[in-house]
């Protein structure tokens, strides 16, 4: 299952994200999913270490 999210990015952030996605040979959507997944997993690891 997937969820739709409407994300508003400032122009400069969007340009950097598009460039980073292209450098990683991914679509912007795929790149953003990977970035959010990595951040969420890191947050979980930090929470587990604090417990």
C-alpha positions in Angstrom: 0.0 0.0 0.0 1.2 3.5 -0.7 0.2 6.9 0.6 0.1 10.1 -1.3 1.8 13.1 0.3 1.7 16.6 -1.1 5.1 18.1 -0.3 6.0 21.7 -0.9 9.7 22.4 -1.3 11.4 25.8 -1.7 12.8 26.3 -5.2 16.4 25.9 -4.1 15.7 22.7 -2.1 13.8 21.3 -5.1 16.7 22.0 -7.4 19.2 20.3 -5.1 16.9 17.3 -4.6 16.4 16.9 -8.4 20.2 17.1 -8.9 20.9 14.6 -6.2 18.2 12.2 -7.6 19.7 12.5 -11.1 23.2 11.9 -9.7 21.9 8.7 -8.0 20.1 7.7 -11.3 16.7 7.8 -9.6 13.5 9.6 -10.1 12.8 12.4 -7.6 10.1 10.3 -6.0 12.3 7.3 -5.6 15.1 9.4 -4.2 12.8 11.1 -1.7 11.5 7.7 -0.5 15.0 6.5 0.1 15.9 9.7 2.0 12.8 9.5 4.2 13.3 5.8 4.8 16.9 6.3 5.9 15.9 9.1 8.2 13.1 7.1 9.8 15.4 4.1 10.3 18.0 6.3 11.9 15.4 7.8 14.2 14.3 4.3 15.2 17.9 3.3 16.0 18.4 6.4 18.1 15.2 5.8 20.0 16.1 2.1 20.6 19.6 3.1 21.9 18.0 5.6 24.4 15.7 3.0 25.8 
